[in-house]
Amino acid sequence: MDRIQRTYSNNWIAVLILFLIFEHTHAQTASNSYTIIQEIPIGSSGSYYVPITSAPSNARITNVEAKFDYIAYGVVQNHVSARFNRGSDPGASGGATLVSLGNLPAGNPGTYGWVSFDNWNNQQANSNYYFRFTLASGSPYTATINIIYVRVTYTIPVLDVTYPNGGETLYKGSDYNITWNSSDVSGNVKVEVYKNGSMYQQLGANVP
C-alpha cells in the first residue's frame, strides 16, 4: 500500500475527492488479421505484418500470440520456417521463432498456432507485428501463406484509492494519510484535491 500525508488547511470543513491518472481494468485482448494469399518462392522469403491499433495508449503487453493459415503438404511443409517480431521485420534471425524447419504439419489448407510469446511484455500493445516466412531451396514446390493473425493480451495500470475514497469529512489543520493500492503501475502518480467538481489543490505532482 502506498501513501502520502498532507495537512489540509482550508478555512472550512470540506469533502475531498482524490483524482488519479489511472483507470480500473483487468486483462483485455486486442486482435487483428491480414489476408495475404501469397506464394513463397523456393529458396526465398516474404515478410508481412498485422497492425494492432485498438488498445489504449497506455496498455502494456502481458502476452502476444501469433497464428497463420497456409498451404504446404507432401514434403513442402518440412521446408517452411517462420519468425515473428514486434515493431520491425525479424529478417532471417531476429525476433522470435514462430516455427522452425521440419516442425510445420502438412496442411492443404492448414493452420499453425496460436503460438504464445512473452518477449515483449510491458511494452506498448499498439504496434505492427511482423511475420517472415522462408521456404528452403530444397523444397520441390512453393508454399502459400493465406492469413496471418495476432492476438495481444494487455493490462492497463490500476490504482485503487483506499482512503479517502469519497464522502469523508476532513478537518482543517489535521494530517491525513492518503493511501492506495496499485497493480501494473510503473512510474509515479499525481494526487489532486477536487472541491465542488473543480480541482482545488495539487497535493503531489510526482508521487512514487
ZATORKOL-144330 format. One record per residue: z, x, y negated of N, C-alpha, C in turn. Coordinates in Angstrom, 1 decimal, padded with zeros to 4 digits. Each point is the difference from the previous one (the first is absolute). Example, Ala and Ser with C-alpha at 12.3 -4.5 7.8 and 13.67 -1.06 7.14 Angstrom:
REM residues 2
R;nup;neast;nnorth;caup;caeast;canorth;cup;ceast;cnorth
R;007.8;013.2;005.7;000.0;-000.9;-001.2;000.0;000.9;-001.2
R;-000.7;-000.4;-001.1;000.0;000.9;-001.1;000.8;-000.8;-001.1
This chain:
REM residues 208
R;nup;neast;nnorth;caup;caeast;canorth;cup;ceast;cnorth
R;000.0;000.8;001.2;000.0;-000.8;-001.2;000.0;000.9;-001.2
R;-000.9;-000.3;-001.0;000.0;000.7;-001.3;000.7;-000.8;-001.0
R;000.4;000.7;-001.1;000.8;-000.7;-001.0;-000.2;000.7;-001.3
R;000.2;-000.8;-001.1;000.1;000.6;-001.4;001.1;-000.7;-000.7
R;000.8;000.8;-000.7;001.1;-000.6;-000.8;-000.2;000.0;-001.5
R;000.1;-001.1;-000.6;-000.2;-000.1;-001.5;001.1;-000.9;-000.6
R;000.3;000.3;-001.3;000.9;-000.9;-000.7;-000.8;-001.0;-000.8
R;000.3;-001.3;000.2;-000.8;-001.0;-000.8;000.8;-000.3;-001.2
R;-000.6;000.2;-001.2;000.8;-000.1;-001.2;-000.6;-001.0;-001.0
R;-000.5;-001.1;000.5;-000.5;-001.1;-000.9;001.2;-000.7;-000.7
R;-000.3;-000.7;-001.0;001.1;-000.7;-000.8;000.4;-001.3;000.7
R;-000.6;-000.4;001.1;000.4;-001.2;000.7;-000.2;000.1;001.4
R;000.5;-000.9;000.8;-000.2;-000.1;001.4;-001.5;-000.2;000.3
R;-000.5;000.6;001.0;-001.5;-000.1;000.2;-000.2;-000.1;001.5
R;-001.1;-000.6;000.4;-000.4;000.0;001.4;-001.2;001.0;000.1
R;000.2;000.9;001.0;-001.0;001.0;000.1;-001.0;-000.2;001.2
R;-001.2;000.3;-000.2;-001.0;000.0;001.0;-000.5;001.4;000.1
R;000.0;000.6;001.2;-000.5;001.4;000.2;-001.5;-000.1;000.3
R;-000.8;000.7;-000.8;-001.5;000.1;000.3;-000.3;001.3;000.7
R;-000.7;-000.2;001.1;-000.4;001.2;000.8;-001.5;000.1;000.2
R;-000.5;001.2;000.2;-001.4;000.2;000.1;-000.6;-000.2;001.3
R;000.8;-000.4;001.0;-000.5;-000.2;001.4;000.0;-001.4;000.5
R;-000.9;-000.3;000.9;-000.1;-001.4;000.6;000.7;000.0;001.3
R;000.3;-001.3;000.4;000.5;-000.2;001.4;-001.2;-000.2;000.9
R;000.0;000.7;001.1;-001.1;-000.1;000.9;000.3;000.6;001.4
R;-000.8;-000.3;001.0;000.1;000.6;001.3;-001.3;000.6;000.3
R;-000.1;000.6;001.2;-001.3;000.6;000.4;-001.1;-001.0;000.0
R;-001.1;000.4;-000.6;-001.2;-000.8;000.0;-001.2;000.8;000.4
R;-001.1;-000.7;000.2;-001.2;000.7;000.4;-001.2;-000.3;-000.9
R;-000.9;001.0;-000.1;-001.3;-000.2;-000.7;-001.1;000.5;000.9
R;-001.0;-000.8;000.2;-001.1;000.4;000.9;-001.4;-000.3;-000.5
R;-000.9;000.7;000.5;-001.4;-000.1;-000.4;-000.9;000.5;001.1
R;-001.3;-000.3;-000.1;-001.0;000.5;001.0;-001.3;000.2;-000.7
R;-000.8;000.8;000.7;-001.4;000.3;-000.6;-001.0;-000.1;001.2
R;-001.0;-000.8;-000.1;-001.0;-000.1;001.0;-001.1;001.1;-000.3
R;-000.2;000.8;001.0;-000.9;001.1;-000.1;-001.3;-000.2;000.7
R;000.1;-000.2;001.4;-001.2;-000.2;000.9;-000.9;001.2;-000.2
R;000.5;001.2;000.2;-000.7;001.2;-000.3;000.0;000.9;001.3
R;-001.2;000.5;000.3;-000.1;001.0;001.1;000.5;001.4;-000.4
R;000.7;000.7;000.8;000.3;001.4;-000.2;-000.9;000.8;000.8
R;-000.9;000.8;-000.7;-001.0;000.9;000.7;000.7;001.0;000.9
R;-000.7;000.4;001.0;000.5;001.0;000.9;000.2;001.3;-000.7
R;001.1;000.6;000.2;000.3;001.3;-000.7;000.4;-000.1;-001.5
R;000.3;-001.2;-000.4;000.3;-000.3;-001.4;001.2;-000.8;-000.2
R;000.3;-000.4;-001.2;001.2;-000.8;-000.3;-000.3;-000.9;-001.2
R;000.9;-001.0;-000.2;-000.1;-000.9;-001.1;001.4;-000.3;-000.5
R;000.1;-000.2;-001.4;001.3;-000.2;-000.6;-000.1;-001.4;-000.7
R;001.0;-000.8;000.2;000.1;-001.3;-000.6;001.4;-000.3;-000.5
R;000.2;-000.9;-000.9;001.4;-000.2;-000.4;000.3;-001.5;-000.2
R;001.2;-000.4;000.1;000.5;-001.3;-000.3;001.0;000.0;-001.2
R;-000.3;-000.7;-001.0;001.0;000.0;-001.2;001.1;-001.0;000.3
R;001.2;000.4;-000.4;001.2;-000.9;000.0;000.4;-000.1;-001.5
R;-000.1;-001.2;-000.6;000.3;-000.2;-001.4;001.0;-001.1;-000.3
R;000.4;-000.7;001.1;000.8;-001.3;-000.2;001.5;000.2;-000.1
R;000.4;001.2;000.3;001.5;000.3;000.0;000.5;000.2;-001.5
R;001.2;-000.4;-000.3;000.5;000.3;-001.3;000.0;001.5;-000.3
R;-000.1;000.3;-001.3;-000.2;001.4;-000.4;001.2;000.9;000.4
R;001.2;-000.6;000.2;001.1;000.9;000.4;000.3;-000.1;001.4
R;-000.9;-000.6;000.8;000.2;-000.1;001.5;-000.1;001.4;000.6
R;000.9;000.3;001.0;000.0;001.3;000.6;-000.2;-000.2;001.5
R;-000.9;000.9;000.6;-000.4;-000.2;001.4;001.2;000.3;000.9
R;000.1;-000.8;001.1;000.9;000.2;001.1;-000.8;000.2;001.3
R;-001.3;-000.4;000.0;-000.8;000.2;001.2;-001.5;-000.4;-000.4
R;-000.9;000.8;000.6;-001.4;-000.3;-000.1;-000.6;-000.1;001.4
R;-000.9;-001.1;000.1;-000.6;-000.2;001.3;-001.6;000.0;-000.2
R;-000.7;000.5;001.0;-001.5;000.0;-000.1;-000.5;-000.5;001.3
R;-001.2;-000.6;-000.1;-000.7;-000.6;001.2;-001.5;000.0;-000.3
R;-000.8;000.1;001.0;-001.5;-000.2;-000.2;-000.7;-000.6;001.2
R;-001.0;-000.7;-000.3;-000.9;-000.6;001.0;-001.3;000.9;000.1
R;-000.4;000.1;001.3;-001.1;001.0;000.2;-000.8;-000.4;001.2
R;-001.2;000.7;000.2;-000.8;-000.1;001.2;-000.2;001.5;000.5
R;000.6;000.3;001.1;-000.2;001.3;000.6;000.4;-000.2;001.5
R;-001.0;000.2;000.9;000.3;-000.2;001.4;-000.8;000.9;000.9
R;000.1;-000.1;001.3;-000.7;001.0;000.9;000.9;001.2;-000.1
R;-000.5;001.1;-000.6;000.8;001.2;-000.2;000.1;000.3;-001.5
R;-000.6;-000.9;-000.8;-000.1;000.3;-001.5;001.5;000.0;-000.6
R;000.8;-000.9;000.5;001.4;-000.1;-000.5;000.8;001.3;000.1
R;-000.4;000.8;001.0;000.7;001.3;000.2;-000.3;001.0;-001.1
R;-001.0;-000.3;-000.8;-000.5;001.0;-001.0;000.4;-000.4;-001.4
R;000.7;-001.1;-000.1;000.4;-000.6;-001.3;001.5;000.5;-000.4
R;000.1;000.4;-001.2;001.4;000.3;-000.5;000.0;-000.5;-001.4
R;001.3;-000.2;-000.5;000.1;-000.6;-001.4;001.3;000.6;-000.6
R;-000.1;000.2;-001.3;001.2;000.4;-000.8;000.2;-001.0;-001.1
R;001.3;-000.1;-000.5;000.4;-001.0;-000.9;000.8;000.6;-001.1
R;-000.1;-000.4;-001.3;000.7;000.5;-001.1;000.2;-001.0;-001.1
R;001.1;000.2;-000.8;000.2;-000.8;-001.2;-000.5;000.8;-001.2
R;-000.8;-000.6;-000.8;-000.4;000.6;-001.3;-001.2;000.8;000.0
R;-000.4;000.6;001.1;-001.2;000.9;000.0;-000.6;000.1;001.4
R;-001.3;000.4;000.1;-000.7;000.2;001.2;000.8;001.1;000.8
R;000.4;-000.3;001.2;000.7;001.1;000.8;-000.9;001.1;000.5
R;-001.3;-000.2;-000.1;-000.9;001.1;000.5;000.1;000.2;001.5
R;-000.2;001.2;000.4;000.0;000.4;001.4;001.4;000.2;000.5
R;001.0;000.4;-000.9;001.3;000.4;000.5;001.2;-000.5;-000.8
R;-000.3;-000.8;-001.1;001.1;-000.5;-000.9;000.6;-001.3;000.5
R;000.9;-000.5;-000.7;000.6;-001.2;000.3;000.7;000.0;001.3
R;-000.2;-001.1;000.8;000.7;-000.2;001.3;-001.1;-000.4;001.0
R;000.3;000.4;001.3;-000.9;-000.4;001.1;000.1;-001.5;000.3
R;-001.1;-000.7;-000.1;000.0;-001.4;000.4;-000.4;-000.2;001.4
R;-001.0;000.7;000.5;-000.3;000.1;001.4;-000.6;001.4;000.3
R;000.4;000.6;001.0;-000.6;001.3;000.4;-001.0;-000.1;001.1
R;-000.9;001.1;000.1;-001.0;000.0;001.0;000.5;-000.4;001.4
R;-000.7;-000.9;000.7;000.4;-000.3;001.3;001.0;-001.1;000.2
R;000.5;-000.5;-001.2;001.1;-001.0;000.1;-000.5;-001.4;-000.5
R;-001.2;-000.2;-000.4;-000.5;-001.3;-000.4;-000.5;-000.8;001.3
R;000.5;-001.2;000.2;-000.5;-000.7;001.2;-001.4;-000.5;-000.3
R;-000.7;-000.2;001.1;-001.4;-000.6;-000.1;000.1;-001.4;-000.6
R;-001.0;-000.3;-000.9;000.0;-001.3;-000.6;-001.4;-000.4;-000.4
R;-000.3;-001.3;000.3;-001.3;-000.5;-000.3;000.0;-001.5;-000.3
R;000.7;-000.4;-001.1;000.7;000.9;-000.9;001.4;000.3;000.4
R;000.7;000.8;-000.7;001.4;000.3;000.2;000.8;000.0;-001.2
R;001.4;000.0;000.1;000.9;000.1;-001.1;001.0;001.1;000.3
R;000.3;000.9;-000.9;001.0;001.0;000.1;001.0;-000.1;-001.0
R;001.3;-000.1;000.4;001.1;-000.1;-001.0;000.7;-001.4;000.3
R;001.0;-000.2;-000.8;000.5;000.7;-001.2;000.7;001.3;000.4
R;-000.3;001.1;-000.8;000.7;001.3;000.1;000.9;000.1;-001.2
R;001.2;000.4;000.3;001.0;000.0;-001.0;000.3;001.4;-000.6
R;000.2;000.1;-001.3;000.2;001.3;-000.6;001.2;-000.1;-001.0
R;000.8;001.1;000.0;001.1;000.1;-001.0;-000.3;001.2;-001.0
R;-001.2;000.5;000.0;-000.3;001.2;-000.8;000.2;-000.2;-001.5
R;-000.2;-001.3;-000.4;000.0;-000.2;-001.5;001.1;-000.9;-000.4
R;001.1;000.0;000.8;001.2;-000.8;-000.4;000.5;000.4;-001.4
R;000.4;-001.0;-000.8;000.6;000.2;-001.3;-001.1;000.2;-001.1
R;-001.2;000.1;000.4;-001.1;000.1;-001.0;-000.4;-001.4;-000.4
R;-000.8;-000.1;-001.1;-000.5;-001.3;-000.4;-000.9;-000.6;001.0
R;000.2;-001.3;000.2;-000.8;-000.8;001.0;-001.4;-000.1;-000.4
R;-000.3;-000.3;-001.3;-001.4;-000.2;-000.4;-000.7;001.3;-000.1
R;-001.1;000.0;000.8;-000.8;001.3;000.1;-001.3;-000.4;000.8
R;-000.9;001.0;000.1;-001.1;-000.1;000.9;000.4;000.8;001.3
R;-000.3;-000.6;001.1;000.4;000.5;001.3;-001.3;000.4;000.8
R;-000.2;001.2;000.3;-001.3;000.6;000.5;000.0;000.2;001.5
R;-001.1;-000.4;000.6;-000.3;000.3;001.4;-001.2;001.0;000.0
R;000.1;001.0;000.9;-001.1;000.8;000.3;-000.3;000.1;001.5
R;-001.2;-000.6;000.4;-000.4;000.0;001.4;-001.0;001.1;000.3
R;000.2;000.7;001.1;-000.8;001.1;000.4;-000.5;-000.3;001.4
R;-001.3;000.2;000.2;-000.6;-000.1;001.3;-000.5;001.4;000.4
R;000.6;000.6;001.1;-000.3;001.3;000.4;-001.5;000.2;000.4
R;-000.5;001.2;000.0;-001.4;000.2;000.2;-000.4;-000.2;001.5
R;001.0;-000.1;000.9;-000.3;-000.2;001.4;-000.3;-001.4;000.4
R;000.2;-000.9;-000.9;-000.2;-001.5;000.3;-001.4;-000.3;000.2
R;-000.4;-000.8;001.1;-001.4;-000.3;000.2;-000.5;-001.1;-000.9
R;000.9;-000.8;-000.6;-000.4;-001.1;-000.9;000.9;000.0;-001.3
R;-000.5;-000.8;-001.0;000.9;-000.2;-001.1;001.1;-000.9;000.3
R;001.0;000.0;-000.9;001.1;-001.0;000.0;-000.1;-000.8;-001.2
R;000.5;-001.3;000.0;000.0;-000.8;-001.2;001.4;-000.4;-000.4
R;000.3;000.1;-001.2;001.3;-000.5;-000.6;-000.3;-001.3;-000.7
R;000.7;-001.0;000.4;-000.3;-001.4;-000.5;000.9;-000.3;-001.2
R;001.3;000.0;000.2;001.0;-000.4;-001.0;001.2;000.9;000.0
R;000.5;000.4;-001.1;001.3;000.8;-000.1;001.0;-000.9;-000.7
R;001.3;000.2;000.4;001.1;-000.8;-000.5;001.1;000.9;-000.3
R;000.8;-000.4;-001.1;001.2;000.7;-000.4;001.1;-001.1;-000.3
R;001.2;000.3;000.5;001.1;-000.8;-000.3;001.2;000.9;-000.4
R;000.5;-000.3;-001.2;001.1;000.8;-000.6;001.2;-000.8;-000.1
R;001.1;000.5;000.6;001.3;-000.6;-000.2;000.8;000.7;-001.1
R;000.6;-000.8;-000.9;000.6;000.7;-001.1;001.3;-000.8;-000.4
R;000.8;000.7;-000.8;001.2;-000.6;-000.6;-000.1;000.2;-001.5
R;000.8;-000.8;-000.7;000.2;000.1;-001.4;001.5;000.3;-000.2
R;000.3;000.9;-000.9;001.4;000.3;-000.2;000.8;-001.2;-000.3
R;001.2;-000.1;000.6;000.9;-001.2;-000.2;001.3;000.4;-000.6
R;000.5;-000.7;-001.0;001.2;000.3;-000.6;000.8;-001.3;-000.2
R;001.1;-000.2;000.7;000.9;-001.2;-000.1;001.2;000.3;-000.9
R;000.2;-000.7;-001.0;001.2;000.1;-000.9;001.1;-000.7;000.7
R;001.1;000.7;000.2;001.2;-000.6;000.6;001.1;-000.4;-001.0
R;000.0;000.7;-001.2;000.9;-000.4;-001.1;-000.5;000.6;-001.3
R;-000.1;-000.8;-001.0;000.0;-001.5;000.0;-001.3;-000.5;000.4
R;000.0;-001.1;000.7;-001.3;-000.5;000.5;-000.3;-001.4;-000.5
R;000.5;-000.4;-001.2;-000.3;-001.2;-000.6;001.2;-000.9;-000.2
R;000.3;-000.4;-001.2;001.1;-001.0;-000.3;001.4;000.6;-000.3
R;000.1;001.3;000.2;001.4;000.6;-000.3;000.2;000.0;-001.5
R;001.3;-000.1;-000.3;000.4;000.1;-001.4;000.7;001.3;-000.2
R;-000.5;000.8;-000.9;000.5;001.4;-000.2;000.5;000.0;-001.5
R;001.2;000.7;-000.1;000.7;000.0;-001.3;-000.2;001.3;-000.8
R;000.0;-000.2;-001.3;-000.2;001.2;-000.9;001.1;001.0;000.3
R;-000.4;001.3;-000.1;000.9;001.1;000.1;000.4;000.4;001.4
R;-000.5;-000.8;001.0;000.4;000.3;001.4;-001.1;000.8;000.7
R;000.4;000.8;000.9;-001.0;000.7;000.9;-000.3;-000.7;001.2
R;-001.3;000.0;000.4;-000.4;-000.7;001.2;-001.0;001.0;000.7
R;000.2;-000.1;001.4;-001.0;000.8;000.8;-001.1;-000.9;000.4
R;-001.2;000.4;-000.4;-001.2;-000.7;000.4;-000.5;000.6;001.3
R;-000.1;-000.7;001.1;-000.3;000.5;001.3;-001.2;-000.6;000.6
R;-000.7;000.7;000.8;-001.2;-000.5;000.7;-000.2;000.7;001.3
R;-000.7;-000.6;000.9;-000.5;000.6;001.3;-001.5;000.1;-000.1
R;-000.5;001.1;000.5;-001.4;000.2;-000.1;-000.6;000.5;001.4
R;-001.3;-000.3;000.1;-000.7;000.4;001.2;-001.4;000.4;-000.4
R;-000.5;001.1;000.6;-001.4;000.5;-000.3;-000.2;000.3;-001.5
R;001.1;000.3;-000.7;-000.1;000.4;-001.4;000.0;001.5;-000.2
R;-001.0;000.5;-000.7;000.0;001.4;-000.3;000.0;000.1;-001.5
R;000.6;001.0;-000.6;000.1;000.1;-001.4;001.2;-000.8;-000.6
R;000.0;-000.2;-001.3;001.2;-000.6;-000.6;-000.4;-001.5;-000.5
R;001.0;-000.7;-000.5;-000.1;-001.4;-000.4;000.3;-000.1;-001.4
R;-000.4;-001.2;-000.6;000.3;-000.3;-001.4;000.9;-001.2;000.1
R;001.1;000.0;-000.8;001.0;-001.1;000.0;000.1;-000.5;-001.4
R;-000.2;-001.3;-000.2;000.0;-000.7;-001.3;000.9;-001.2;000.0
R;000.6;-000.3;-001.1;000.8;-001.2;-000.2;-000.9;-001.1;-000.7
R;-000.1;-001.2;000.6;-000.7;-001.1;-000.6;001.0;-001.0;-000.5
R;-000.3;-000.5;-001.2;000.9;-001.1;-000.6;-000.9;-001.1;-000.5
R;000.2;-001.2;000.4;-000.8;-001.2;-000.4;-001.5;000.3;000.3
R;-000.3;000.6;001.0;-001.4;000.2;000.4;-000.7;001.2;-000.6
R;000.7;000.7;-000.9;-000.6;001.2;-000.7;000.8;001.2;000.4
R;-000.7;001.2;000.0;000.7;001.2;000.2;000.9;000.4;-001.1
R;001.3;000.2;000.3;001.0;000.2;-001.0;000.3;001.5;-000.2
R;000.1;000.7;001.2;000.4;001.4;-000.1;-000.4;000.7;001.3
R;-000.5;001.2;-000.1;-000.3;000.8;001.1;001.2;000.9;000.4
R;000.5;-000.2;001.2;001.1;000.8;000.5;-000.3;001.3;000.6
R;-001.2;000.1;000.5;-000.5;001.2;000.6;-001.5;000.0;000.2
R;-000.7;001.0;-000.5;-001.4;000.0;000.1;-000.5;000.8;001.2
R;000.8;000.8;000.6;-000.4;000.9;001.1;001.2;000.3;000.9
R;000.5;-001.1;000.6;001.3;000.1;000.8;-000.3;000.5;001.4
R;000.6;001.0;000.5;-000.3;000.4;001.4;000.6;-000.9;001.0
